[in-house]
Amino acid sequence: MSDFRALVLREADRKVTAAFETLTEADLPEGDVLVRVSHSTLNYKDGMVLNGIGRLVRDYPHVPGIDFSGVVENSHHTGFKPGDEVVLTGWRVGEAHWGGYAEKARVSGDWLVPLPTGLSMANAMAIGTAGFTAMLAVRALEAHGLKPDAGEVLVTGAAGGVGSVATAILENLGYRVAGSTGRPDHADYLKALGVMTIIERAELATLPSRPLARERFAGAIDNVGGPTLSNLLTQIAYGGSVAAVGLAGGSDLSTTVLPFLLRGVNLLGIDSVMCPMEHRVETWNRLARDLPLDKLRAMVEVHALDDLPRLGKEILSGGVRGRAVIKIS
C-alpha cells in the first residue's frame, strides 16, 4: 500500500509543531530508492529539529529523523535492488531532505550503505549517527598515532550516545578510558561500558588558568566543546590528539597555540554528515567488528514512533542516556 504513517513538522508564525499524519508515496521528495523504514534513532540534532531550534530545517512541512535502516522496496539505482537491507546516516537527511521518522523514505541511492554483515537493522540504529561518529573519531585518533599503551584516553559527555559507543569501542580495543559526565548517578552504567576513571564534568568545564597544564591524557574524544575543549587541550600529552565531535557546551574555543607548538597536539574535526562513501563503508565495517554487541544492547532503550515528541524534549535537557532506538515498522 502506498499510504504510510509519518511524524510531520509544520511551521506557523515561526513556531514548529509536530503531528502524526497519513501520507502517500506521492508526498515523498525526489530520490531513486524507496525504502520501507524498519528503525530510526534519536540524536541531539533530532531533538533540535523536533523543537524548531537552530533553524536546521528551512522548508516545511518536513519529516525529521537524521538516520534510518530499512529494506529497499523500489530502486532505480544500479547499486540497490528490492529486498536489500540498507542504512542511512548523514547527507543532511532529516534537515534539508525528509528523514526516517516515517514508515517510508525516498532518498538518493548514493547516500545508502548496505547493512554490514553481522548487524541487524535494529543494531544498526542502536549505533546510528552517534555510533558512526564515535567510530570516525576512534579511526582519526588511530590515524594520528594513538595506541592502547599510550596512556589514558578521555571521553567527555561519556553517558551520551556518542560517548557511550566511543567508550565501548575503546575499551574493546584495549584502551584505558576515562569518562567525564555531569550525571554521577550514571557511574555504574559507565563502568559497565569500560570507564576506569570517572571525572566530574565541572572539573573540565571552566576555561584554563594557564596555557599548559599537566600532561594527563594520551588522547580524547570531546562531545562538549566550549570551555571543556579549551581546558582539555592544555592537558593532552606530547603528540596526542583530540577528536572534536560536538558542541553541547558551546561553539567558542578559547586557547593559545602553545599546546600545538610545544606539545605537538592535534585537534581533529570529525564530520559525519558529508563523510565520503569509502570512509562510510570502512567505518561501518569497523563498527560491526569492534563494537561488542552485548555492550551495545546495554546502552539501548527501544521506543515507539509515538514517543518521539516527548523524547525530543528529554534529549535536549540531558534526560536520554545512551542510545534511543525508534521502532518504525
C-alpha positions as CSV (number, residue, x, y, z in Angstrom):
1,M,0.0,0.0,0.0
2,S,1.2,3.5,-0.8
3,D,-0.3,5.0,2.4
4,F,2.0,5.2,5.4
5,R,2.4,6.9,8.8
6,A,4.8,9.8,9.5
7,L,5.7,12.4,12.1
8,V,5.3,15.7,10.2
9,L,6.6,19.1,11.3
10,R,4.8,22.2,10.2
11,E,5.6,25.8,10.9
12,A,3.2,28.7,11.5
13,D,4.2,32.1,12.9
14,R,7.8,30.8,13.3
15,K,6.5,28.1,15.7
16,V,7.2,24.5,14.8
17,T,4.6,21.8,15.7
18,A,4.7,18.1,15.3
19,A,1.8,15.7,14.5
20,F,1.4,12.2,13.2
21,E,-0.1,12.1,9.7
22,T,-1.0,9.6,7.0
23,L,0.9,10.3,3.8
24,T,1.2,8.7,0.4
25,E,4.3,7.8,-1.7
26,A,3.4,10.8,-3.9
27,D,4.1,13.1,-1.0
28,L,7.7,11.9,-0.7
29,P,10.6,14.0,-2.0
30,E,12.6,13.0,-5.1
31,G,15.1,10.1,-5.0
32,D,15.9,7.0,-6.8
33,V,15.4,4.5,-4.0
34,L,12.2,3.9,-1.9
35,V,12.9,2.3,1.5
36,R,10.5,0.7,3.9
37,V,11.9,2.0,7.2
38,S,12.4,-0.5,9.9
39,H,14.1,1.5,12.6
40,S,15.4,5.0,13.3
41,T,17.0,6.6,16.3
42,L,17.2,9.8,18.3
43,N,20.2,12.1,18.3
44,Y,20.8,15.6,19.8
45,K,20.3,17.1,16.4
46,D,16.9,15.4,16.1
47,G,15.9,17.0,19.3
48,M,16.8,20.4,18.0
49,V,14.9,19.8,14.7
50,L,11.8,18.4,16.6
51,N,11.7,21.6,18.7
52,G,12.5,24.1,15.9
53,I,15.8,25.1,17.4
54,G,18.7,26.4,15.4
55,R,16.8,26.8,12.1
56,L,18.3,23.5,10.9
57,V,15.1,23.0,8.8
58,R,14.2,25.7,6.4
59,D,11.3,24.2,4.4
60,Y,8.1,22.9,5.8
61,P,6.2,20.5,6.0
62,H,9.1,18.3,7.0
63,V,9.6,14.7,8.1
64,P,12.6,14.6,10.6
65,G,14.9,11.8,11.6
66,I,18.6,12.0,10.5
67,D,19.1,8.3,10.1
68,F,17.3,5.1,9.5
69,S,17.6,1.4,8.5
70,G,15.2,-0.5,6.3
71,V,14.5,-2.6,3.3
72,V,14.5,-1.4,-0.3
73,E,11.0,-1.5,-1.9
74,N,11.8,0.1,-5.2
75,S,15.1,1.2,-6.8
76,H,16.2,3.0,-10.0
77,H,19.8,3.0,-8.6
78,T,22.3,0.4,-10.0
79,G,23.7,-0.3,-6.6
80,F,20.5,-1.5,-4.9
81,K,17.5,-3.8,-5.7
82,P,14.3,-4.6,-3.9
83,G,14.9,-6.6,-0.7
84,D,18.3,-5.1,0.1
85,E,18.8,-4.1,3.7
86,V,20.3,-0.6,3.9
87,V,21.5,2.0,6.4
88,L,21.4,5.8,6.0
89,T,23.2,8.4,8.1
90,G,24.2,12.0,7.2
91,W,23.8,13.9,3.9
92,R,21.6,16.4,5.7
93,V,18.7,13.9,5.6
94,G,16.3,14.9,8.3
95,E,17.3,18.5,7.8
96,A,17.3,19.5,4.1
97,H,15.7,16.2,3.0
98,W,12.9,14.2,4.6
99,G,14.1,11.7,7.0
100,G,13.4,8.5,8.9
101,Y,10.5,9.3,11.2
102,A,8.1,7.7,8.8
103,E,7.3,4.2,7.6
104,K,8.7,5.0,4.1
105,A,11.5,7.2,2.9
106,R,12.7,8.1,-0.7
107,V,16.4,9.1,-1.0
108,S,19.3,9.0,-3.3
109,G,20.9,5.6,-3.6
110,D,24.3,7.4,-3.4
111,W,23.5,8.1,0.3
112,L,22.8,4.4,1.3
113,V,25.2,1.9,2.8
114,P,24.5,-1.9,2.6
115,L,23.7,-3.2,6.0
116,P,27.1,-4.7,7.3
117,T,27.3,-8.4,7.8
118,G,26.7,-9.2,11.5
119,L,24.4,-6.3,12.2
120,S,20.6,-6.3,12.3
121,M,18.6,-3.3,11.3
122,A,17.8,-2.7,14.9
123,N,21.5,-2.9,15.9
124,A,22.4,-0.5,13.1
125,M,20.1,2.1,14.6
126,A,21.4,1.4,18.1
127,I,24.6,2.6,16.5
128,G,23.1,5.3,14.3
129,T,24.7,8.6,13.6
130,A,26.1,8.8,17.2
131,G,27.9,5.5,17.0
132,F,29.1,6.2,13.4
133,T,30.5,9.5,14.7
134,A,32.2,7.7,17.6
135,M,34.0,5.3,15.2
136,L,35.0,8.1,12.9
137,A,36.7,9.7,16.0
138,V,38.4,6.5,17.0
139,R,39.7,6.0,13.5
140,A,41.0,9.6,13.4
141,L,42.9,9.1,16.7
142,E,44.4,5.9,15.4
143,A,45.5,7.6,12.2
144,H,47.3,10.1,14.3
145,G,49.3,7.5,16.2
146,L,47.1,6.7,19.2
147,K,47.8,3.2,20.6
148,P,46.4,1.3,23.6
149,D,49.7,1.5,25.5
150,A,50.0,5.3,25.1
151,G,48.0,6.2,28.2
152,E,44.5,7.1,29.3
153,V,42.0,8.3,26.8
154,L,39.3,10.7,27.9
155,V,35.7,10.7,26.5
156,T,33.7,13.8,27.5
157,G,29.9,13.5,27.6
158,A,30.5,9.8,28.2
159,A,26.9,8.9,29.1
160,G,25.5,10.3,25.9
161,G,25.1,8.4,22.6
162,V,28.5,9.2,21.0
163,G,30.2,8.9,24.4
164,S,28.7,5.5,25.2
165,V,29.6,3.9,21.9
166,A,33.1,5.5,21.9
167,T,33.8,4.1,25.4
168,A,32.7,0.6,24.5
169,I,34.8,0.6,21.3
170,L,37.9,2.0,23.0
171,E,37.7,-0.5,25.9
172,N,37.2,-3.4,23.5
173,L,40.4,-2.3,21.6
174,G,42.4,-2.3,24.8
175,Y,42.5,1.4,25.8
176,R,42.2,2.7,29.3
177,V,39.2,5.0,29.3
178,A,38.4,8.0,31.5
179,G,34.8,9.3,31.2
180,S,33.6,12.8,32.0
181,T,30.0,13.2,32.9
182,G,27.8,15.6,34.8
183,R,25.5,12.8,35.9
184,P,27.1,10.9,38.8
185,D,24.1,8.6,39.0
186,H,25.4,7.0,35.8
187,A,28.6,5.9,37.3
188,D,27.7,2.2,37.3
189,Y,26.5,2.4,33.7
190,L,29.8,3.9,32.6
191,K,31.9,1.4,34.5
192,A,29.9,-1.4,32.8
193,L,30.8,0.1,29.4
194,G,34.5,0.2,30.3
195,V,35.2,3.5,32.0
196,M,38.0,3.1,34.6
197,T,38.2,6.7,35.8
198,I,35.1,8.9,36.2
199,I,35.7,12.7,36.1
200,E,33.1,15.2,37.2
201,R,32.1,17.4,34.3
202,A,32.6,20.6,36.4
203,E,36.3,19.7,36.7
204,L,36.8,20.4,33.0
205,A,34.1,23.0,32.4
206,T,36.0,26.1,33.2
207,L,38.5,28.0,31.0
208,P,42.1,27.0,31.7
209,S,44.1,29.2,34.1
210,R,47.3,28.7,32.1
211,P,48.2,27.8,28.5
212,L,49.7,24.4,29.5
213,A,48.7,22.1,32.4
214,R,50.0,18.7,33.5
215,E,50.1,16.1,30.7
216,R,47.2,13.9,31.7
217,F,45.6,12.2,28.6
218,A,47.1,10.4,25.6
219,G,44.1,11.4,23.6
220,A,40.4,12.4,23.9
221,I,37.0,12.3,22.2
222,D,35.2,15.6,23.0
223,N,31.4,15.9,22.7
224,V,31.2,19.2,24.6
225,G,33.3,21.9,23.0
226,G,33.5,25.4,24.6
227,P,35.5,25.8,27.9
228,T,35.8,22.0,28.2
229,L,37.6,21.6,24.9
230,S,39.8,24.7,25.7
231,N,40.7,23.1,29.1
232,L,41.3,19.7,27.6
233,L,43.8,20.9,25.0
234,T,46.1,22.0,27.8
235,Q,46.2,18.5,29.4
236,I,46.9,16.4,26.3
237,A,50.3,14.6,26.4
238,Y,53.0,15.2,23.8
239,G,51.9,14.2,20.3
240,G,48.4,13.4,21.4
241,S,45.2,14.3,19.7
242,V,41.6,15.4,20.5
243,A,38.8,14.4,18.2
244,A,36.1,17.1,18.4
245,V,32.7,15.8,17.7
246,G,30.2,18.0,19.5
247,L,29.3,21.4,21.0
248,A,26.9,20.7,23.8
249,G,28.9,23.1,25.9
250,G,29.3,25.8,23.3
251,S,30.9,26.5,20.0
252,D,33.5,29.0,21.2
253,L,37.2,27.9,21.6
254,S,39.5,29.9,23.8
255,T,43.0,28.7,23.6
256,T,46.6,29.5,22.7
257,V,48.9,28.0,20.1
258,L,51.2,26.6,22.8
259,P,49.6,23.1,23.0
260,F,50.2,22.8,19.3
261,L,53.7,24.3,19.1
262,L,55.2,22.9,22.3
263,R,53.5,19.5,22.6
264,G,52.5,18.8,19.0
265,V,48.9,18.3,20.0
266,N,46.4,17.6,17.1
267,L,42.9,19.0,17.1
268,L,40.9,16.7,14.8
269,G,37.5,17.8,13.4
270,I,35.0,15.0,12.9
271,D,32.2,15.4,10.3
272,S,29.7,12.6,10.0
273,V,27.3,14.4,7.6
274,M,29.2,14.7,4.4
275,C,31.8,12.0,5.1
276,P,32.9,10.3,1.7
277,M,31.3,7.0,0.9
278,E,34.6,5.0,1.1
279,H,35.1,6.1,4.7
280,R,31.5,5.3,5.5
281,V,31.7,1.7,4.4
282,E,35.0,1.2,6.2
283,T,33.6,2.8,9.3
284,W,30.5,0.6,9.3
285,N,32.6,-2.5,8.8
286,R,34.8,-1.4,11.8
287,L,31.7,-1.0,13.9
288,A,30.5,-4.5,13.0
289,R,33.9,-5.8,14.0
290,D,35.0,-3.7,17.0
291,L,31.8,-2.7,18.9
292,P,30.7,-5.5,21.3
293,L,27.0,-6.2,20.7
294,D,26.5,-7.0,24.4
295,K,27.6,-3.6,25.4
296,L,25.6,-2.0,22.6
297,R,22.5,-3.7,23.9
298,A,23.2,-2.5,27.4
299,M,23.1,1.2,26.3
300,V,19.9,0.9,24.2
301,E,16.3,1.7,25.0
302,V,13.7,0.9,22.3
303,H,10.8,3.3,21.8
304,A,7.8,3.6,19.6
305,L,7.3,6.3,16.9
306,D,4.7,7.9,19.2
307,D,7.3,8.6,21.9
308,L,9.3,11.0,19.7
309,P,7.7,14.3,20.7
310,R,8.5,13.6,24.4
311,L,11.9,12.2,23.7
312,G,12.8,15.2,21.6
313,K,12.5,17.4,24.6
314,E,14.2,15.0,27.0
315,I,17.4,14.7,25.0
316,L,17.9,18.4,25.0
317,S,17.7,18.5,28.8
318,G,20.1,15.6,29.2
319,G,17.4,13.1,30.0
320,V,18.3,10.4,27.5
321,R,21.1,8.1,28.4
322,G,22.9,6.0,25.8
323,R,21.0,5.2,22.6
324,A,17.3,5.6,21.9
325,V,16.2,3.3,19.1
326,I,12.8,4.1,17.4
327,K,11.0,1.1,16.1
328,I,9.1,2.3,13.0
329,S,7.6,-0.7,11.3
